[in-house]
Amino acid sequence: MTKLKLSAIPDDRPVKITVELPAAVHRDLVAYAEILARSNGEKAPPDPAKLVAPMLQRFMATDKGFRKEKGQLHQAAS
């Protein structure tokens, strides 16, 4: 069997989930989208739903406790 430099390609297809947000959180997402558009010189704000994934990604990337535990979880699985 040939040994290649690449192993299996990870499944990077988006996964659609449905969540219910408190009305106040939705209002804040709408306001955030408006402020973001204004600060970037855009005429229309982005769909607030499009902000959720980058916000969660940023949150998890900057959560030191999560990163530490995630690293230990991956080590245990290996």
All heavy atoms as a GROMACS GRO file, in nm:
protein
  599
    1MET      N    1   0.085  -0.118   0.000
    1MET     CA    2   0.000   0.000   0.000
    1MET      C    3   0.089   0.124   0.000
    1MET      O    4   0.186   0.133   0.074
    1MET     CB    5  -0.091  -0.003   0.122
    1MET     CG    6  -0.191   0.106   0.126
    1MET     SD    7  -0.306   0.066   0.260
    1MET     CE    8  -0.425   0.188   0.232
    2THR      N    9   0.054   0.221  -0.079
    2THR     CA   10   0.131   0.344  -0.091
    2THR      C   11   0.108   0.434   0.029
    2THR      O   12  -0.005   0.454   0.070
    2THR     CB   13   0.091   0.420  -0.220
    2THR    OG1   14   0.108   0.332  -0.330
    2THR    CG2   15   0.175   0.544  -0.238
    3LYS      N   16   0.215   0.486   0.084
    3LYS     CA   17   0.203   0.580   0.196
    3LYS      C   18   0.202   0.721   0.137
    3LYS      O   19   0.297   0.762   0.071
    3LYS     CB   20   0.320   0.564   0.292
    3LYS     CG   21   0.313   0.662   0.406
    3LYS     CD   22   0.367   0.602   0.530
    3LYS     CE   23   0.373   0.708   0.636
    3LYS     NZ   24   0.294   0.683   0.748
    4LEU      N   25   0.094   0.792   0.159
    4LEU     CA   26   0.078   0.928   0.110
    4LEU      C   27   0.103   1.027   0.222
    4LEU      O   28   0.091   0.994   0.340
    4LEU     CB   29  -0.062   0.948   0.053
    4LEU     CG   30  -0.101   0.856  -0.063
    4LEU    CD1   31  -0.246   0.880  -0.101
    4LEU    CD2   32  -0.011   0.880  -0.182
    5LYS      N   33   0.134   1.150   0.185
    5LYS     CA   34   0.155   1.255   0.286
    5LYS      C   35   0.024   1.298   0.350
    5LYS      O   36   0.021   1.343   0.463
    5LYS     CB   37   0.224   1.376   0.223
    5LYS     CG   38   0.368   1.346   0.187
    5LYS     CD   39   0.440   1.468   0.140
    5LYS     CE   40   0.580   1.432   0.101
    5LYS     NZ   41   0.680   1.488   0.185
    6LEU      N   42  -0.085   1.286   0.276
    6LEU     CA   43  -0.216   1.322   0.330
    6LEU      C   44  -0.287   1.198   0.382
    6LEU      O   45  -0.277   1.091   0.323
    6LEU     CB   46  -0.304   1.385   0.222
    6LEU     CG   47  -0.264   1.523   0.172
    6LEU    CD1   48  -0.358   1.566   0.061
    6LEU    CD2   49  -0.264   1.624   0.284
    7SER      N   50  -0.357   1.216   0.491
    7SER     CA   51  -0.442   1.108   0.540
    7SER      C   52  -0.584   1.142   0.495
    7SER      O   53  -0.604   1.218   0.402
    7SER     CB   54  -0.432   1.096   0.691
    7SER     OG   55  -0.469   1.217   0.752
    8ALA      N   56  -0.682   1.090   0.560
    8ALA     CA   57  -0.820   1.115   0.523
    8ALA      C   58  -0.850   1.266   0.529
    8ALA      O   59  -0.801   1.337   0.617
    8ALA     CB   60  -0.914   1.041   0.617
    9ILE      N   61  -0.927   1.312   0.434
    9ILE     CA   62  -0.965   1.452   0.429
    9ILE      C   63  -1.082   1.471   0.527
    9ILE      O   64  -1.182   1.400   0.520
    9ILE     CB   65  -1.010   1.493   0.287
    9ILE    CG1   66  -0.900   1.461   0.185
    9ILE    CG2   67  -1.053   1.638   0.282
    9ILE    CD1   68  -0.772   1.538   0.206
   10PRO      N   69  -1.070   1.568   0.619
   10PRO     CA   70  -1.178   1.588   0.716
   10PRO      C   71  -1.305   1.639   0.649
   10PRO      O   72  -1.300   1.705   0.546
   10PRO     CB   73  -1.122   1.693   0.812
   10PRO     CG   74  -1.013   1.760   0.736
   10PRO     CD   75  -0.959   1.660   0.637
   11ASP      N   76  -1.416   1.602   0.705
   11ASP     CA   77  -1.546   1.645   0.654
   11ASP      C   78  -1.570   1.788   0.702
   11ASP      O   79  -1.599   1.811   0.819
   11ASP     CB   80  -1.656   1.552   0.706
   11ASP     CG   81  -1.794   1.586   0.653
   11ASP    OD1   82  -1.805   1.679   0.570
   11ASP    OD2   83  -1.890   1.521   0.695
   12ASP      N   84  -1.555   1.884   0.613
   12ASP     CA   85  -1.569   2.024   0.649
   12ASP      C   86  -1.700   2.085   0.601
   12ASP      O   87  -1.714   2.206   0.596
   12ASP     CB   88  -1.453   2.107   0.592
   12ASP     CG   89  -1.327   2.092   0.675
   12ASP    OD1   90  -1.336   2.034   0.784
   12ASP    OD2   91  -1.222   2.137   0.630
   13ARG      N   92  -1.794   2.002   0.565
   13ARG     CA   93  -1.922   2.056   0.522
   13ARG      C   94  -1.991   2.123   0.641
   13ARG      O   95  -1.986   2.072   0.753
   13ARG     CB   96  -2.013   1.945   0.467
   13ARG     CG   97  -1.964   1.889   0.336
   13ARG     CD   98  -2.050   1.777   0.291
   13ARG     NE   99  -2.027   1.667   0.387
   13ARG     CZ  100  -2.101   1.559   0.395
   13ARG    NH1  101  -2.202   1.543   0.316
   13ARG    NH2  102  -2.074   1.465   0.484
   14PRO      N  103  -2.056   2.235   0.616
   14PRO     CA  104  -2.128   2.300   0.725
   14PRO      C  105  -2.237   2.209   0.781
   14PRO      O  106  -2.294   2.128   0.709
   14PRO     CB  107  -2.190   2.423   0.661
   14PRO     CG  108  -2.117   2.443   0.533
   14PRO     CD  109  -2.066   2.308   0.491
   15VAL      N  110  -2.262   2.224   0.907
   15VAL     CA  111  -2.368   2.149   0.974
   15VAL      C  112  -2.474   2.249   1.016
   15VAL      O  113  -2.443   2.347   1.084
   15VAL     CB  114  -2.312   2.075   1.098
   15VAL    CG1  115  -2.423   2.004   1.173
   15VAL    CG2  116  -2.203   1.978   1.057
   16LYS      N  117  -2.595   2.225   0.976
   16LYS     CA  118  -2.703   2.317   1.010
   16LYS      C  119  -2.765   2.275   1.142
   16LYS      O  120  -2.800   2.159   1.161
   16LYS     CB  121  -2.809   2.318   0.900
   16LYS     CG  122  -2.916   2.420   0.922
   16LYS     CD  123  -3.005   2.434   0.802
   16LYS     CE  124  -3.099   2.549   0.823
   16LYS     NZ  125  -3.169   2.585   0.702
   17ILE      N  126  -2.773   2.371   1.234
   17ILE     CA  127  -2.841   2.346   1.361
   17ILE      C  128  -2.946   2.455   1.382
   17ILE      O  129  -2.934   2.565   1.326
   17ILE     CB  130  -2.744   2.341   1.480
   17ILE    CG1  131  -2.674   2.476   1.500
   17ILE    CG2  132  -2.642   2.230   1.462
   17ILE    CD1  133  -2.591   2.482   1.627
   18THR      N  134  -3.044   2.424   1.459
   18THR     CA  135  -3.148   2.521   1.491
   18THR      C  136  -3.142   2.548   1.641
   18THR      O  137  -3.139   2.454   1.720
   18THR     CB  138  -3.286   2.466   1.454
   18THR    OG1  139  -3.286   2.434   1.314
   18THR    CG2  140  -3.395   2.568   1.481
   19VAL      N  141  -3.137   2.675   1.678
   19VAL     CA  142  -3.135   2.710   1.819
   19VAL      C  143  -3.241   2.817   1.845
   19VAL      O  144  -3.279   2.892   1.756
   19VAL     CB  145  -2.997   2.765   1.864
   19VAL    CG1  146  -2.891   2.659   1.850
   19VAL    CG2  147  -2.959   2.887   1.787
   20GLU      N  148  -3.287   2.820   1.966
   20GLU     CA  149  -3.377   2.926   2.008
   20GLU      C  150  -3.298   3.022   2.095
   20GLU      O  151  -3.229   2.980   2.188
   20GLU     CB  152  -3.495   2.869   2.087
   20GLU     CG  153  -3.590   2.790   2.001
   20GLU     CD  154  -3.713   2.744   2.077
   20GLU    OE1  155  -3.746   2.805   2.183
   20GLU    OE2  156  -3.776   2.648   2.032
   21LEU      N  157  -3.305   3.149   2.063
   21LEU     CA  158  -3.235   3.252   2.139
   21LEU      C  159  -3.335   3.337   2.215
   21LEU      O  160  -3.444   3.364   2.165
   21LEU     CB  161  -3.156   3.343   2.044
   21LEU     CG  162  -3.050   3.278   1.958
   21LEU    CD1  163  -2.994   3.380   1.860
   21LEU    CD2  164  -2.940   3.219   2.043
   22PRO      N  165  -3.296   3.383   2.331
   22PRO     CA  166  -3.380   3.481   2.399
   22PRO      C  167  -3.392   3.606   2.310
   22PRO      O  168  -3.299   3.639   2.235
   22PRO     CB  169  -3.304   3.513   2.528
   22PRO     CG  170  -3.213   3.396   2.549
   22PRO     CD  171  -3.178   3.347   2.412
   23ALA      N  172  -3.505   3.672   2.319
   23ALA     CA  173  -3.529   3.791   2.236
   23ALA      C  174  -3.420   3.896   2.255
   23ALA      O  175  -3.376   3.959   2.159
   23ALA     CB  176  -3.666   3.849   2.266
   24ALA      N  177  -3.374   3.911   2.378
   24ALA     CA  178  -3.270   4.011   2.404
   24ALA      C  179  -3.139   3.978   2.332
   24ALA      O  180  -3.071   4.067   2.281
   24ALA     CB  181  -3.244   4.022   2.555
   25VAL      N  182  -3.106   3.850   2.323
   25VAL     CA  183  -2.984   3.809   2.252
   25VAL      C  184  -3.001   3.836   2.103
   25VAL      O  185  -2.908   3.885   2.038
   25VAL     CB  186  -2.952   3.660   2.279
   25VAL    CG1  187  -2.837   3.612   2.191
   25VAL    CG2  188  -2.920   3.638   2.426
   26HIS      N  189  -3.118   3.808   2.049
   26HIS     CA  190  -3.142   3.836   1.907
   26HIS      C  191  -3.134   3.986   1.879
   26HIS      O  192  -3.072   4.027   1.781
   26HIS     CB  193  -3.278   3.782   1.862
   26HIS     CG  194  -3.301   3.803   1.717
   26HIS    ND1  195  -3.378   3.907   1.669
   26HIS    CD2  196  -3.254   3.737   1.609
   26HIS    CE1  197  -3.377   3.903   1.537
   26HIS    NE2  198  -3.304   3.801   1.497
   27ARG      N  199  -3.190   4.066   1.967
   27ARG     CA  200  -3.181   4.212   1.949
   27ARG      C  201  -3.035   4.256   1.950
   27ARG      O  202  -2.994   4.341   1.869
   27ARG     CB  203  -3.261   4.284   2.057
   27ARG     CG  204  -3.411   4.279   2.035
   27ARG     CD  205  -3.486   4.373   2.130
   27ARG     NE  206  -3.468   4.338   2.270
   27ARG     CZ  207  -3.544   4.254   2.338
   27ARG    NH1  208  -3.646   4.194   2.280
   27ARG    NH2  209  -3.521   4.230   2.466
   28ASP      N  210  -2.956   4.197   2.038
   28ASP     CA  211  -2.813   4.232   2.043
   28ASP      C  212  -2.740   4.187   1.916
   28ASP      O  213  -2.652   4.258   1.867
   28ASP     CB  214  -2.747   4.172   2.166
   28ASP     CG  215  -2.780   4.250   2.294
   28ASP    OD1  216  -2.833   4.363   2.284
   28ASP    OD2  217  -2.752   4.196   2.402
   29LEU      N  218  -2.778   4.072   1.862
   29LEU     CA  219  -2.716   4.028   1.737
   29LEU      C  220  -2.750   4.124   1.623
   29LEU      O  221  -2.664   4.156   1.541
   29LEU     CB  222  -2.764   3.887   1.700
   29LEU     CG  223  -2.691   3.770   1.762
   29LEU    CD1  224  -2.761   3.640   1.727
   29LEU    CD2  225  -2.547   3.766   1.718
   30VAL      N  226  -2.874   4.169   1.618
   30VAL     CA  227  -2.916   4.264   1.515
   30VAL      C  228  -2.838   4.394   1.530
   30VAL      O  229  -2.785   4.449   1.433
   30VAL     CB  230  -3.068   4.289   1.521
   30VAL    CG1  231  -3.110   4.405   1.432
   30VAL    CG2  232  -3.144   4.162   1.482
   31ALA      N  233  -2.826   4.442   1.654
   31ALA     CA  234  -2.751   4.565   1.679
   31ALA      C  235  -2.604   4.546   1.643
   31ALA      O  236  -2.542   4.635   1.583
   31ALA     CB  237  -2.765   4.606   1.826
   32TYR      N  238  -2.547   4.431   1.677
   32TYR     CA  239  -2.407   4.404   1.646
   32TYR      C  240  -2.386   4.406   1.495
   32TYR      O  241  -2.288   4.463   1.445
   32TYR     CB  242  -2.367   4.269   1.703
   32TYR     CG  243  -2.217   4.248   1.711
   32TYR    CD1  244  -2.149   4.265   1.830
   32TYR    CD2  245  -2.144   4.211   1.598
   32TYR    CE1  246  -2.012   4.247   1.839
   32TYR    CE2  247  -2.006   4.193   1.605
   32TYR     CZ  248  -1.942   4.211   1.725
   32TYR     OH  249  -1.807   4.192   1.733
   33ALA      N  250  -2.478   4.345   1.421
   33ALA     CA  251  -2.468   4.342   1.275
   33ALA      C  252  -2.474   4.484   1.218
   33ALA      O  253  -2.399   4.518   1.126
   33ALA     CB  254  -2.580   4.257   1.216
   34GLU      N  255  -2.560   4.567   1.273
   34GLU     CA  256  -2.570   4.706   1.226
   34GLU      C  257  -2.441   4.783   1.256
   34GLU      O  258  -2.391   4.857   1.170
   34GLU     CB  259  -2.690   4.774   1.291
   34GLU     CG  260  -2.823   4.720   1.242
   34GLU     CD  261  -2.943   4.772   1.319
   34GLU    OE1  262  -2.926   4.852   1.414
   34GLU    OE2  263  -3.056   4.731   1.286
   35ILE      N  264  -2.388   4.766   1.374
   35ILE     CA  265  -2.265   4.836   1.412
   35ILE      C  266  -2.148   4.785   1.326
   35ILE      O  267  -2.066   4.865   1.280
   35ILE     CB  268  -2.236   4.817   1.562
   35ILE    CG1  269  -2.344   4.888   1.644
   35ILE    CG2  270  -2.098   4.867   1.599
   35ILE    CD1  271  -2.347   4.848   1.791
   36LEU      N  272  -2.143   4.655   1.304
   36LEU     CA  273  -2.038   4.597   1.221
   36LEU      C  274  -2.042   4.654   1.079
   36LEU      O  275  -1.939   4.692   1.023
   36LEU     CB  276  -2.052   4.445   1.218
   36LEU     CG  277  -1.948   4.367   1.139
   36LEU    CD1  278  -1.810   4.383   1.202
   36LEU    CD2  279  -1.987   4.220   1.133
   37ALA      N  280  -2.162   4.661   1.022
   37ALA     CA  281  -2.177   4.715   0.887
   37ALA      C  282  -2.132   4.861   0.883
   37ALA      O  283  -2.060   4.902   0.791
   37ALA     CB  284  -2.322   4.702   0.841
   38ARG      N  285  -2.173   4.938   0.981
   38ARG     CA  286  -2.137   5.079   0.987
   38ARG      C  287  -1.986   5.097   0.998
   38ARG      O  288  -1.926   5.179   0.931
   38ARG     CB  289  -2.208   5.147   1.104
   38ARG     CG  290  -2.230   5.294   1.086
   38ARG     CD  291  -2.312   5.359   1.195
   38ARG     NE  292  -2.407   5.271   1.260
   38ARG     CZ  293  -2.426   5.263   1.392
   38ARG    NH1  294  -2.358   5.339   1.473
   38ARG    NH2  295  -2.514   5.181   1.442
   39SER      N  296  -1.923   5.016   1.083
   39SER     CA  297  -1.779   5.030   1.104
   39SER      C  298  -1.699   4.983   0.982
   39SER      O  299  -1.585   5.025   0.964
   39SER     CB  300  -1.735   4.954   1.228
   39SER     OG  301  -1.747   4.815   1.210
   40ASN      N  302  -1.758   4.897   0.899
   40ASN     CA  303  -1.691   4.849   0.778
   40ASN      C  304  -1.731   4.927   0.654
   40ASN      O  305  -1.688   4.894   0.544
   40ASN     CB  306  -1.720   4.700   0.756
   40ASN     CG  307  -1.652   4.612   0.858
   40ASN    OD1  308  -1.552   4.651   0.918
   40ASN    ND2  309  -1.705   4.494   0.879
   41GLY      N  310  -1.816   5.030   0.672
   41GLY     CA  311  -1.858   5.112   0.559
   41GLY      C  312  -1.955   5.042   0.465
   41GLY      O  313  -1.967   5.080   0.349
   42GLU      N  314  -2.023   4.939   0.514
   42GLU     CA  315  -2.119   4.866   0.432
   42GLU      C  316  -2.255   4.932   0.441
   42GLU      O  317  -2.291   4.989   0.543
   42GLU     CB  318  -2.126   4.720   0.476
   42GLU     CG  319  -1.993   4.648   0.463
   42GLU     CD  320  -1.992   4.511   0.529
   42GLU    OE1  321  -2.097   4.468   0.581
   42GLU    OE2  322  -1.887   4.448   0.528
   43LYS      N  323  -2.332   4.921   0.334
   43LYS     CA  324  -2.464   4.983   0.332
   43LYS      C  325  -2.568   4.902   0.408
   43LYS      O  326  -2.656   4.957   0.471
   43LYS     CB  327  -2.509   5.003   0.188
   43LYS     CG  328  -2.422   5.102   0.113
   43LYS     CD  329  -2.477   5.129  -0.025
   43LYS     CE  330  -2.380   5.206  -0.109
   43LYS     NZ  331  -2.370   5.344  -0.088
   44ALA      N  332  -2.558   4.770   0.398
   44ALA     CA  333  -2.657   4.684   0.465
   44ALA      C  334  -2.587   4.594   0.565
   44ALA      O  335  -2.478   4.541   0.537
   44ALA     CB  336  -2.729   4.600   0.361
   45PRO      N  337  -2.648   4.574   0.680
   45PRO     CA  338  -2.587   4.485   0.780
   45PRO      C  339  -2.598   4.340   0.735
   45PRO      O  340  -2.690   4.303   0.663
   45PRO     CB  341  -2.668   4.511   0.906
   45PRO     CG  342  -2.798   4.564   0.859
   45PRO     CD  343  -2.771   4.635   0.730
   46PRO      N  344  -2.506   4.254   0.780
   46PRO     CA  345  -2.517   4.112   0.748
   46PRO      C  346  -2.634   4.050   0.823
   46PRO      O  347  -2.682   4.104   0.923
   46PRO     CB  348  -2.384   4.055   0.795
   46PRO     CG  349  -2.336   4.149   0.900
   46PRO     CD  350  -2.389   4.284   0.860
   47ASP      N  351  -2.677   3.936   0.776
   47ASP     CA  352  -2.781   3.860   0.845
   47ASP      C  353  -2.727   3.824   0.984
   47ASP      O  354  -2.617   3.768   0.995
   47ASP     CB  355  -2.812   3.733   0.766
   47ASP     CG  356  -2.914   3.642   0.831
   47ASP    OD1  357  -2.967   3.676   0.939
   47ASP    OD2  358  -2.941   3.536   0.773
   48PRO      N  359  -2.799   3.858   1.090
   48PRO     CA  360  -2.749   3.830   1.225
   48PRO      C  361  -2.714   3.683   1.245
   48PRO      O  362  -2.620   3.652   1.320
   48PRO     CB  363  -2.864   3.872   1.317
   48PRO     CG  364  -2.939   3.973   1.237
   48PRO     CD  365  -2.927   3.930   1.094
   49ALA      N  366  -2.783   3.592   1.179
   49ALA     CA  367  -2.754   3.449   1.194
   49ALA      C  368  -2.613   3.417   1.146
   49ALA      O  369  -2.550   3.323   1.195
   49ALA     CB  370  -2.856   3.366   1.119
   50LYS      N  371  -2.561   3.495   1.051
   50LYS     CA  372  -2.427   3.472   0.997
   50LYS      C  373  -2.318   3.510   1.099
   50LYS      O  374  -2.203   3.474   1.081
   50LYS     CB  375  -2.404   3.553   0.869
   50LYS     CG  376  -2.497   3.516   0.758
   50LYS     CD  377  -2.446   3.396   0.686
   50LYS     CE  378  -2.534   3.370   0.564
   50LYS     NZ  379  -2.501   3.246   0.500
   51LEU      N  380  -2.355   3.581   1.204
   51LEU     CA  381  -2.258   3.621   1.307
   51LEU      C  382  -2.235   3.512   1.412
   51LEU      O  383  -2.133   3.512   1.480
   51LEU     CB  384  -2.305   3.748   1.377
   51LEU     CG  385  -2.325   3.871   1.290
   51LEU    CD1  386  -2.381   3.985   1.375
   51LEU    CD2  387  -2.196   3.912   1.225
   52VAL      N  388  -2.330   3.422   1.425
   52VAL     CA  389  -2.325   3.325   1.535
   52VAL      C  390  -2.202   3.236   1.526
   52VAL      O  391  -2.129   3.220   1.624
   52VAL     CB  392  -2.455   3.242   1.540
   52VAL    CG1  393  -2.446   3.132   1.645
   52VAL    CG2  394  -2.574   3.334   1.568
   53ALA      N  395  -2.175   3.176   1.411
   53ALA     CA  396  -2.061   3.084   1.399
   53ALA      C  397  -1.928   3.154   1.426
   53ALA      O  398  -1.848   3.103   1.506
   53ALA     CB  399  -2.060   3.016   1.262
   54PRO      N  400  -1.901   3.272   1.364
   54PRO     CA  401  -1.773   3.337   1.396
   54PRO      C  402  -1.762   3.379   1.542
   54PRO      O  403  -1.654   3.374   1.601
   54PRO     CB  404  -1.768   3.460   1.305
   54PRO     CG  405  -1.876   3.445   1.206
   54PRO     CD  406  -1.970   3.341   1.257
   55MET      N  407  -1.874   3.417   1.603
   55MET     CA  408  -1.871   3.455   1.744
   55MET      C  409  -1.839   3.334   1.832
   55MET      O  410  -1.757   3.343   1.924
   55MET     CB  411  -2.003   3.517   1.786
   55MET     CG  412  -2.024   3.656   1.734
   55MET     SD  413  -2.187   3.716   1.785
   55MET     CE  414  -2.161   3.892   1.766
   56LEU      N  415  -1.903   3.220   1.803
   56LEU     CA  416  -1.875   3.099   1.880
   56LEU      C  417  -1.731   3.053   1.859
   56LEU      O  418  -1.663   3.014   1.954
   56LEU     CB  419  -1.971   2.987   1.840
   56LEU     CG  420  -2.112   2.999   1.894
   56LEU    CD1  421  -2.201   2.892   1.831
   56LEU    CD2  422  -2.114   2.987   2.044
   57GLN      N  423  -1.686   3.061   1.735
   57GLN     CA  424  -1.548   3.022   1.705
   57GLN      C  425  -1.449   3.109   1.782
   57GLN      O  426  -1.354   3.059   1.842
   57GLN     CB  427  -1.526   3.033   1.554
   57GLN     CG  428  -1.394   2.978   1.507
   57GLN     CD  429  -1.383   2.983   1.356
   57GLN    OE1  430  -1.444   3.066   1.290
   57GLN    NE2  431  -1.306   2.893   1.301
   58ARG      N  432  -1.472   3.238   1.782
   58ARG     CA  433  -1.383   3.331   1.854
   58ARG      C  434  -1.387   3.306   2.004
   58ARG      O  435  -1.285   3.305   2.072
   58ARG     CB  436  -1.427   3.475   1.820
   58ARG     CG  437  -1.356   3.583   1.894
   58ARG     CD  438  -1.217   3.603   1.838
   58ARG     NE  439  -1.150   3.710   1.908
   58ARG     CZ  440  -1.081   3.804   1.851
   58ARG    NH1  441  -1.067   3.806   1.722
   58ARG    NH2  442  -1.023   3.895   1.923
   59PHE      N  443  -1.508   3.284   2.056
   59PHE     CA  444  -1.525   3.257   2.198
   59PHE      C  445  -1.446   3.133   2.239
   59PHE      O  446  -1.368   3.136   2.336
   59PHE     CB  447  -1.673   3.238   2.232
   59PHE     CG  448  -1.698   3.197   2.374
   59PHE    CD1  449  -1.700   3.292   2.474
   59PHE    CD2  450  -1.719   3.065   2.408
   59PHE    CE1  451  -1.722   3.256   2.606
   59PHE    CE2  452  -1.740   3.026   2.538
   59PHE     CZ  453  -1.742   3.122   2.638
   60MET      N  454  -1.461   3.024   2.165
   60MET     CA  455  -1.391   2.900   2.200
   60MET      C  456  -1.240   2.912   2.181
   60MET      O  457  -1.163   2.855   2.258
   60MET     CB  458  -1.447   2.783   2.120
   60MET     CG  459  -1.588   2.745   2.165
   60MET     SD  460  -1.654   2.598   2.083
   60MET     CE  461  -1.685   2.661   1.919
   61ALA      N  462  -1.197   2.988   2.080
   61ALA     CA  463  -1.054   3.005   2.055
   61ALA      C  464  -0.986   3.084   2.166
   61ALA      O  465  -0.867   3.068   2.190
   61ALA     CB  466  -1.032   3.074   1.921
   62THR      N  467  -1.061   3.170   2.234
   62THR     CA  468  -1.001   3.254   2.338
   62THR      C  469  -1.030   3.205   2.480
   62THR      O  470  -0.989   3.268   2.576
   62THR     CB  471  -1.048   3.400   2.323
   62THR    OG1  472  -1.190   3.404   2.333
   62THR    CG2  473  -1.004   3.458   2.190
   63ASP      N  474  -1.101   3.093   2.492
   63ASP     CA  475  -1.133   3.037   2.623
   63ASP      C  476  -1.019   2.943   2.664
   63ASP      O  477  -1.009   2.830   2.616
   63ASP     CB  478  -1.266   2.963   2.618
   63ASP     CG  479  -1.312   2.913   2.754
   63ASP    OD1  480  -1.229   2.862   2.831
   63ASP    OD2  481  -1.432   2.926   2.783
   64LYS      N  482  -0.932   2.989   2.753
   64LYS     CA  483  -0.813   2.912   2.791
   64LYS      C  484  -0.850   2.778   2.855
   64LYS      O  485  -0.786   2.676   2.829
   64LYS     CB  486  -0.726   2.993   2.886
   64LYS     CG  487  -0.660   3.112   2.819
   64LYS     CD  488  -0.579   3.191   2.918
   64LYS     CE  489  -0.523   3.315   2.850
   64LYS     NZ  490  -0.447   3.398   2.943
   65GLY      N  491  -0.951   2.778   2.939
   65GLY     CA  492  -0.994   2.653   3.004
   65GLY      C  493  -1.042   2.551   2.902
   65GLY      O  494  -1.009   2.432   2.911
   66PHE      N  495  -1.117   2.597   2.803
   66PHE     CA  496  -1.166   2.507   2.699
   66PHE      C  497  -1.049   2.451   2.617
   66PHE      O  498  -1.043   2.332   2.590
   66PHE     CB  499  -1.265   2.580   2.607
   66PHE     CG  500  -1.304   2.500   2.486
   66PHE    CD1  501  -1.385   2.389   2.499
   66PHE    CD2  502  -1.259   2.535   2.361
   66PHE    CE1  503  -1.421   2.314   2.387
   66PHE    CE2  504  -1.292   2.461   2.249
   66PHE     CZ  505  -1.374   2.350   2.262
   67ARG      N  506  -0.956   2.538   2.577
   67ARG     CA  507  -0.842   2.492   2.497
   67ARG      C  508  -0.761   2.387   2.572
   67ARG      O  509  -0.718   2.287   2.516
   67ARG     CB  510  -0.753   2.609   2.457
   67ARG     CG  511  -0.813   2.695   2.349
   67ARG     CD  512  -0.713   2.793   2.295
   67ARG     NE  513  -0.624   2.843   2.398
   67ARG     CZ  514  -0.588   2.968   2.414
   67ARG    NH1  515  -0.630   3.059   2.331
   67ARG    NH2  516  -0.508   3.005   2.511
   68LYS      N  517  -0.741   2.409   2.702
   68LYS     CA  518  -0.665   2.315   2.783
   68LYS      C  519  -0.735   2.180   2.789
   68LYS      O  520  -0.675   2.075   2.764
   68LYS     CB  521  -0.646   2.371   2.924
   68LYS     CG  522  -0.572   2.280   3.017
   68LYS     CD  523  -0.559   2.341   3.154
   68LYS     CE  524  -0.495   2.242   3.250
   68LYS     NZ  525  -0.498   2.288   3.387
   69GLU      N  526  -0.863   2.181   2.821
   69GLU     CA  527  -0.938   2.057   2.831
   69GLU      C  528  -0.951   1.987   2.696
   69GLU      O  529  -0.946   1.865   2.688
   69GLU     CB  530  -1.078   2.083   2.889
   69GLU     CG  531  -1.076   2.124   3.034
   69GLU     CD  532  -1.025   2.014   3.127
   69GLU    OE1  533  -1.055   1.894   3.102
   69GLU    OE2  534  -0.954   2.046   3.223
   70LYS      N  535  -0.967   2.065   2.590
   70LYS     CA  536  -0.978   2.008   2.455
   70LYS      C  537  -0.847   1.937   2.419
   70LYS      O  538  -0.848   1.828   2.363
   70LYS     CB  539  -1.009   2.117   2.352
   70LYS     CG  540  -1.027   2.064   2.212
   70LYS     CD  541  -1.057   2.177   2.116
   70LYS     CE  542  -1.059   2.129   1.973
   70LYS     NZ  543  -1.063   2.238   1.877
   71GLY      N  544  -0.734   1.997   2.453
   71GLY     CA  545  -0.605   1.933   2.428
   71GLY      C  546  -0.592   1.802   2.502
   71GLY      O  547  -0.543   1.703   2.449
   72GLN      N  548  -0.636   1.800   2.628
   72GLN     CA  549  -0.628   1.678   2.708
   72GLN      C  550  -0.724   1.573   2.654
   72GLN      O  551  -0.692   1.454   2.654
   72GLN     CB  552  -0.659   1.709   2.854
   72GLN     CG  553  -0.552   1.791   2.921
   72GLN     CD  554  -0.587   1.832   3.062
   72GLN    OE1  555  -0.694   1.804   3.112
   72GLN    NE2  556  -0.495   1.902   3.129
   73LEU      N  557  -0.839   1.616   2.604
   73LEU     CA  558  -0.937   1.525   2.547
   73LEU      C  559  -0.879   1.457   2.422
   73LEU      O  560  -0.892   1.336   2.405
   73LEU     CB  561  -1.065   1.601   2.512
   73LEU     CG  562  -1.181   1.520   2.458
   73LEU    CD1  563  -1.232   1.424   2.563
   73LEU    CD2  564  -1.293   1.614   2.415
   74HIS      N  565  -0.813   1.535   2.337
   74HIS     CA  566  -0.752   1.480   2.217
   74HIS      C  567  -0.638   1.384   2.251
   74HIS      O  568  -0.619   1.284   2.183
   74HIS     CB  569  -0.704   1.591   2.123
   74HIS     CG  570  -0.814   1.658   2.051
   74HIS    ND1  571  -0.900   1.593   1.966
   74HIS    CD2  572  -0.854   1.787   2.051
   74HIS    CE1  573  -0.987   1.677   1.916
   74HIS    NE2  574  -0.962   1.797   1.968
   75GLN      N  575  -0.561   1.416   2.356
   75GLN     CA  576  -0.450   1.328   2.395
   75GLN      C  577  -0.504   1.195   2.446
   75GLN      O  578  -0.448   1.090   2.418
   75GLN     CB  579  -0.364   1.395   2.501
   75GLN     CG  580  -0.279   1.508   2.449
   75GLN     CD  581  -0.203   1.579   2.559
   75GLN    OE1  582  -0.222   1.551   2.678
   75GLN    NE2  583  -0.116   1.672   2.521
   76ALA      N  584  -0.613   1.200   2.521
   76ALA     CA  585  -0.671   1.079   2.575
   76ALA      C  586  -0.729   0.991   2.465
   76ALA      O  587  -0.729   0.869   2.476
   76ALA     CB  588  -0.780   1.114   2.677
   77ALA      N  589  -0.779   1.054   2.358
   77ALA     CA  590  -0.838   0.979   2.248
   77ALA      C  591  -0.732   0.915   2.160
   77ALA      O  592  -0.760   0.822   2.085
   77ALA     CB  593  -0.927   1.070   2.165
   78SER      N  594  -0.609   0.965   2.167
   78SER     CA  595  -0.503   0.912   2.080
   78SER      C  596  -0.446   0.782   2.129
   78SER      O  597  -0.447   0.740   2.233
   78SER     CB  598  -0.388   1.013   2.069
   78SER     OG  599  -0.434   1.131   2.011
   0.00000   0.00000   0.00000
